[in-house]
Every structure is written in C-alpha cells, then in structure tokens.
C-alpha cells in the first residue's frame, strides 16, 4: 500500500514536469482581471444590483443583491411572502430574519457579521498588494473535470479564500472558503461559478452553486445586472428604530 | 479590437467561442499580452490545441472520476446492529462531544452526546486504531489509523492524522507504514507533544513500529522505544499527573492466513519511562517470568502510583490482571474472572475510574468491572453486544460509562448495570450482499459478529432500523433468498454452518454436508462460500471439496476432488493463537473461498481457494482444471477473493486476488477470455487497496466495477483505464457487489459502512468513448415513475438518535454528458408539455455526467390564509404531473439541445395511469378553486384597505367607501377561519373545507372516492356563488365608487393571472406553516448565509 501511495505521488510529479510551468499568482490575477473587463473598468464602478432566483432544497425564491463602494451590500430574499434582509454598510452588519423571529432590523451576531465584513466590493485581485491582500499560488486541482490553478487570497482582516482558475480561460471555476464558526467550523464550502456573461464590458458569473460536503446547498441564477444603479446609500445602514 | 486597454472587452468573437486570453505563456510582463499579435498567436494556438484534443479524444479515452459527475452513492446503513467500534475519545471539557473510531467505518463525531453523529473521516482509510483529543486545546484531535484488535478480518491503516478544528478537516502527519496504531497519548499542557504506540505490520516484519514521539505536533517523529521488526507497541499509558512518565506494552505477534501467534519470539514486555521517552526500563517485579503476549496497562488518574495491567501468558495460573501500588515497581495478581484473561489479542483494553483508583473495568467477551481493586468482578449489562474494545468513564460522574463493542456504542448511567445503545452508527461490516426481485427489491447480507439480515432498498420515509429483519445469528456471511421459493432465505455462520431459514415459521434448518467415511475432515473457511444458480435449481457449498445440491441443501453431491493445495502445514487451526489457543475456525485454511456458476452455462463453474488455487470445470464438476499457474505476475498461493463469470460470454471471467495476509498489498485483477487458459492483468497500477470484489455490468460489457480495501473503482473501457468513485463513497473495503438488474443498481457490501447503493448504472452504461468524444450528449433515461401520496401520519416519533437510510430520489431525471465545463453564456433547462413551458431549471455545468432533477409534482397551490392545521397541511404539496412524454430543451449559450423524458406508472403499480389521472384531475379542480379563493380573498383585502384609506370630501362618496370596506371585510371573513388556537380550537369555512378535501385527495395516489367527488362538486358550486358575489361587488358598488373618484385614487387590484404569477404575494403563510417549513430551510441557510458568498464573488 505504501508503495502504491508513492507511485501515485510520483505520477503527479511527473505530470507536473510535462505540463507547462504554472503561472504565478500575480500573473493569474492580472490575466483574470483583464479577461473580466480590466482594472480601470472595475474601479470606475460605483455600485451594482443583481437580481435573480435562488433555489434551495427544491424551493425557489427571488433574490436581489445590491453592492456599492465602501464594501457595502444589501441582500434581499423573498421566501413565501417573507422578506429576509442581510446588509452591511461598512461598519454595521444587520438583518431581518422572520424565520428566526427577527422581524425588526437587528444587528447580526458577531460570527455572521464577520462573514459580511469580509466582502470586498472591488475584486481582491485588483491592486491586491496596495490593499494589503496577499495572493499565493497553491496547488490547482481538477474541479468538476476542469484542470485549474489555485490562488489563495488572505488578508489581515481574516479573509481566506482559495480560488480555482480554469487553466485555459483564466477565470474562476470555484472558490473554497471555510466555515468560521458553529459546529461545522473549519469545513470547506465550495462555490462554483459559471454562465459568465458580459454586462457593459464587464464579465460576471450569472450562475453560482454552493456545495457543502459534496451536496448542493443553494443554486443561484441571475437574470438581471444593473451597473451603477440609482441607489440611496442609506439602504445599507440599519434603519433607526422609531 | 483587442488593441487598446480602454476598449471594452469583447466576450464573444466571430469564432463563436469565448476567446479569452490564455495566460501569458511568453513569460513577459503583462504588457506583452496587449500586443494584438501575441493575442492572435495565442488564440490560434489555443484553437489548434482544442482541435487536436477533439481529434485525439476518440483514441485516447480514459476513465476519470470527473466523468462520473453528479452521480452519488447512497449509504443505506443499517445501524440497527451497528458494527465493531475500536476506540472512543471524549472531549475532557464537554462530554457531549464524542469521537467514535470504527474498526472499518471511519471516525464519527457527535456534539450532542449521540443525538446526532456524523462521519468526519470519509476521505481517509476507515480502519481506526486510536483517537486522542489534546487536553490543552480540544480543537486538536489526533487519529491513528489501523485497528489494533488483530482478528482475521481486520483492515489496515495509513498512519496518523491530525485535525485542528475539532475533527472537521484532517491532515496526514506521518507514520504511514505503521499499518496500525494502538494508542496515542497527548501531553496535558502541550497539544504538540504526543506519543504514538505503533503496532506495525500484522502479517510481515517491518521496522516502523514501537513508540514514537513528536514535540512539534507531528511534523517530526522520533522512535523512542523499539524492540525488533516483529514487536510493536500495543498499549500506552501516560501518567496524567506527570507527563514525563509513560508505560508501554510491547507485543511480539504475527498473523498469517492459517495461523496467529501471540508471543512469537518472546520479546513482549511492559516498559516504563520517567524522562519523556529518552530511557525505558522493563518492568518485571511481580509480573510473570515467562514468555508474554499482549499486555494492556493503565495508570489511575487519581493516584499515579496505582496501575493495572492485563497480561497474556501461556499459563492459566499467571495470565490475567495485575495491580501495582508503587508506580510499576512491583506487581501483584488480582482477582480472576473469565474475562480477565480471555482472548488477549482482541480484548486487552482496561480503564480506571478517574475518581477512584479502586474501580477498574476491563474489556472482554463481556465487559467487567470491579469496585474493590480487582478482587471481585461483575459483568456489565448482558443486554450489550459482546466483544468489548473500549471503555470510557466520565470524570464528572464516573457512573456514566460509554463502551465500544462489536455491536456499536452503548451508554450507562448506573456504572454498567444497564446500557442504552446508540442506534445511529451505521458502521456495520458486511461480508457479502445479495438482492432479490421484490418490489422494492430487498438487500441481504451477513456481518462480522452480527448475523444475517435483510431490508428493502427503499422504504416509506427512508430505510429505518426497524426495516431490517434478521435471519440468523453468529457471524454472518452469505445470505440470499431462494429465487423461486419465496419463504426460503439461506444464511450461515462462521466455519461452514449453513442454514435454510424459513420465513413462514422463523425456523432455521442446519444443512451442511458431513464428511463421509474415508474422507478427510471437511475444512470450511471462516467465510465459507455458498452460491445458488440464477434459476435456483443448483445450490453450491464449498469446503475443500465442492458440493452441489438440487434439493435446497437437504442432500449434497460432492462434485470435486480437494481443490486446494491441501498443504498440511497450513491446517493447524487447533494450534493457532500462540500463547492463547484461539481455535475459532478463523484460521481454517486450504479451503474453497469462492464459487461462481456461469450465468450462461450451468456446467461452467469456477472455484477459488484461500491458498491460491483457481479451478474451473466445464462439465458440471466431472473434471476440473487448475488455471492459476497461467496467470502472469501473480505470486503463488495468493488468496482468490472474487470470481465474476461474465454475463456476456461464457469463456470470459474476471478474478480478484488478495495477498495482504502475507504482506502483499498489491491490487490484483485478471481477465480471461478463453475459459482460463490465458489471463490479462487489467488492474489499475494506481489503484490503492488490495482487491476484494469485481463485477461486469450486465448490459455494457466494458463497464467494470472493482472493490478494493479502499473503495470502488470503475472502468468504462473494459479495464483499460480505471478511476476511483468517491461521490459519497468513503475509502471503505468493498467485500462484495451485486447488480440488481431490473433497477440497474450496483449494491455494495462494505466492511464498515453498511450497504452502499449506486442507483444509476444506466448513466454509466452510456459513458462510452463514442459519447465522450462529443461536446454534449443527452443520455437516455428510463421513464420516471409517478410517486405515491404524501403519506401523512406515517412513521413514528423515535426522537433523535436513530439512523434513517435515504431512498433514491423520486424526481424525474434529465441526464447529459458535457465534455467541458460550461463557463460562458447562459445554460439552463426548460421542460415543456404539449407546447407549454412548464418549468425552467438550473442546468448542471460540470464536465462529465450531469443530472438535473425535475420534481414529478407541481408547486403547491397558492391559498388564502387559515388557522386550521389540517387545512394548512392539506395544501402543502402540489399535485403530480400527468403521465406522458415531456419535451426537454437545454439552452447552452447560443445552442439548444432537445430530448424527451417520460413520466409513467411503474409496471405492476396498484394505482394505474387512469386512476392516477382521475385523482390528479379532481385534485386540480380543488387546486384551481383554492387559487381562485386565494385571489378573491386577496382582492377583498385590497379593496377593503383601499376603501378604508379613502378620505373623499363628499359625504355620499365616503358613505359608499365605508360600505364597501365593511362589506369586503365581512365577506372575506366569512371565507376563512382565522380565530382559534391553531390546535384544538379550530373552525372551518370554505377555505378550510377546501384544504381538508385537498388533503384527503392528495394523500392517496389512486382513484378518489365517490364522497370526495361529491364534496369537490359541492365546493366548486360554492365557489361559483362566491365568485358571482365577488364579481357583482366589483362590477356594481366598487365600479360605482370608482366612477366618483378621480383617477389615481380609484380602487384597483391585480388580475388573477398577475396575482398567481407574482412570487411574493401569496397569503398562505400562517404561523404554524412558517415553523413547519422554515425549519429545514433555515437549518441549511444558517450554515451558509444567503448572499454573502455570492456578493463576494461578483467583484
């Protein structure tokens, strides 16, 4: 058995020799950003709104995500007439979760809030160094039959994701991140991306699927993307109680 | 147009594919990439490469795991008898967190004291030896693989693994070649300092054994105690009050296919270090001065001077339990009990009450405990499964005890007088599996120390512990139902005790043959082979001779000479065991192990023996040919584990061999196409695990399945290439497999994770080189069957803590092969019926096989609110889709692919198409009435609210508005029941009557009753009146009011179509409903907050 393990390792190594030298994380980042429209175009963006359908355990419901400069976001999901909101204004993460009995805007528990705070409006792959984000090449792997390069993205604030880039197209096929708290702490959540489409020069994935332990948890299909929508930034902040 | 940086990037160029730039292969800076020539060159190169790849695809077909795509295996348990547990570890800070190590079923974790247990080690070898939680940081958990209880059927490990997050993720940290780890001790204050007792190879000599120490969390190891290449460390005890002090039990032992030797060259002994492993002293004072075997040792946590040891010797007077009161300097033998010295290789573990050094418990055939320093022992609750391997005392309440046995985990709160079983650990160890042809088909098999059982492969609400029925006890092996005599199930227990179980009476008749005068005594393997022909007319049974019966085992014809090597050196079962004779039939050798009659020719029968003979007869046993010598690369005497005579060709057969019992871990798989004259090695050189079973698909001869000690391998090209199948299939030994032909299911007997079913062979059958060379292909799917009623009220309320195996999903499946992962442009599925778009579904995007599931029922109706429970539950499920053919369109970028799927009724279904259609039609009528009422109710509400909000200046108009508001409110309230307590104070109005009728019709799939039809008509007529009144109000009083109002203030409402189409305006959410449905939804959502991850990715 031991011998066989060694053989398998050798194979990977030999294959590695035959393959072309893998690009560096910086090369991957540069090519990726160029492929999805270029850094300038993304930097010019002030806000986005994406609308679509989320499906979960055979149920479907409409979802809308608005994000803006300053790492603000506002997610609204409508489940059977009940409005669920999760939002973050750069300082405070809050939510409305009727199914948990949270019917008024309420600050998120710290562990959940942390996840919201990790969101970056501007891709982590743009001006990474200046923004204190570290890109690190990690071993790629076959993701649903597609050979990939891996890039791990970390920063001091706790971001830790690994993106897997399609070796041919140089855009992400999957992103792996770890659950930060709760009984599943440390377990890997995989988000698969596809249906990339161009919207006014920018390329965005219009389909995403979240898998946990190999099982699909959510699928999300976007039908509409609005760049620089007219929004009132107050929407991101938790409404004051009357 | 690629030229300038400022130009918008164009996604699709004229070549029709996404011409994204490849990475900068020229090695230059990124500016080089903007050179249009470079781009063009790269694009061209890419195209060329793609073209070349397409050309070569056909000739270079290779089976890959990615091809299997969305297929997932289904683990159906069972947990009713659970399986062998080798070790337990409990979080010292929180006794509700327990890690369970199974002999062959991996590591399971509970954080709810067994309420829920989860497997957390599926990607690694499943044989577990030891688990240790670091006391100073309980997120750090170490697992040593390779079970230490060295029975004949034991698996192998691959070293030590570490988790830093309470067992969620694991990393190998070395000692890979130790094969089995008996113990791990972690320093109480430093999570990075640990000692490992490595037993080493069981079946051959090796040097990676003894006590190892790491001071850096497993990055580096030092071997701190080593005797020789045949002596391993079998137990380790650290003094929790002084972690520099450790006691190690060293054990010389060896197992071979035909014998076991505990004691071996006599190097066993008990050692002590007081300097963290730098130096060791052998402890002898008061211990038997003779050849020793396996020793178990523990230090009392409450008094470091007190130790107990279980010591194996070859003398009845000296073997047993010893106690030391001076930290090992001297020892005295203590009280005896059958279990103090029984079967040391299997039962040497002991445990001391952490709060009282005089209370000690020991594992044995039964667990025993003494409360007076070991003078007098009593047995634990006899209701617990025999064969104890680990015991844990709760330091906070030492009457609280957990034990691990051959039959799972049990828990006591009264110091062992009574135990309750954890009924949710499906770590059952099957040896074999068979299926019948019932509907649903049933699965049969025998298990290590757990008898023979069967259960349906599908059961309402899932396959529960109570679905499993036992046919015989002992260790179970082959078990199968007679193909034509429904009441007979053949089962056996160890060493050839074959029985014919009669389900009508529950009686089992012993039917093995006996040796006749002049014959050698019969030698039956521990796991003796039984085989029945497909037609049920010929039953075979193997000792060293092959027997055949034509009367279901009542009498036998011997149809072979001794088919084994008959080597007398390997026939010493009665002497096996070393110091402790262990004559259990487990080492019976030179026996027949495999029998297989060709499904195409009853005269062609294969027999394989445990000592490496492969024999075949082509004339029903008149003459036999030994063919193993023709097999290239196969060492002599390699155990034959499985023979699969091809279902397609009588001259073809596949055979697996297994040499692990002599230390040869290679994967052996051979194929003959000339009846055994010549053989080809078709094993995957990269496969891991010794070979245990092989099957050829019954339809596609190129589709092969290989079961090894480390999982399932599949070949799509007749064995030329193989890939592991990992989707929900752990690295568990697959001892046997069978294909249920009617359902096209591969049913696997795993030795540690129960029965695992791969439901979708029809898809694998189509993954041929021809299909995979195309970009996209729909696969043929067999018709999907309409489901049953919702079955409300079924099941029991057993609480948490019992296992339920999943059923195959009932959804209709759309399957396709996608050559490359979809990346650009939309990809989704539309389902059409009779020219009408029924549903849009997200498509699978991955390379390989994709499965999209279409629910066979439509959405539940939109309904008016109610506070009546039954009415609410009634409308929670949608009607079935009608039987028939559905058109499927898959839109992928600019292309559209089309296919059809069929929805029908299973042949022989009690509820035929016509009856189901009658049910559906009537249900749809109530469905439409329900939605109409929802709309009317909603409109009344809108009218009421708008009329109320009006503040017209004219008094008359205000009067009209007031009347309308009042009338709308009153009529609305008359339609539904909203008062009451939602439980026992409930009323019923039209809404509730509809809901109740909907419930009654929808919960039964067949023809509705006459009364239901009558009630549906009454409700429909009632609805007509409601609607007439509603329309009249809108057309008269509301219209009249609107005429008086200026535009912009007029009362308005959505059309029915708009109301039904709107996603969020349904008003059916009562309080009970929210609780009911939100539970499952939010359980998963909480682990994964909506939106957050998505937003992250968009930028």
Interface residues (C-beta under 8 A of the other chain):
Chain A: X1 X2 X3 X4 X5 X7 X8 X11 X20 X23 X27 X28 X30 X31 X34 X35 X36 X37 X38 X40 X41 X42 X48 X50 X54 X55 X56 X57 X58 X59 X61 X62 X63 X65 X67 X73 X75 X77 X78 X79 X80 X81 X82 X83 X84 X86 X97 X98 X99 X100 X112 X115 X116 X118 X119 X120 X121 X122 X123 X142 X143 X144 X145 X146 X161 X166 X167 X168 X169 X170 X171 X172 X173 X175 X177 X179 X182 X183 X184 X185 X186 X187 X188 X189 X191 X192 X193 X194 X195 X196 X197 X198 X200 X201 X203 X204 X205 X206 X207 X208 X209 X210 X212 X214 X217 X218 X219 X220 X221
Chain B: X5 X6 X8 X9 X10 X11 X12 X18 X20 X21 X22 X23 X24 X25 X30 X33 X46 X64 X65 X66 X67 X69 X72 X111 X156 X158 X163 X164 X165 X166 X168 X169 X176 X177 X665 X666 X667 X685 X686 X687 X688 X689 X690 X727 X728 X820 X821 X822 X823 X824 X825 X826 X827 X828 X842 X845 X846 X847 X848 X855 X1063 X1064 X1065 X1066 X1067 X1068 X1069 X1074 X1077 X1078 X1080 X1081 X1082 X1084 X1085 X1086 X1087 X1088 X1089 X1090 X1091 X1092 X1093 X1094 X1095 X1096 X1097 X1098 X1099
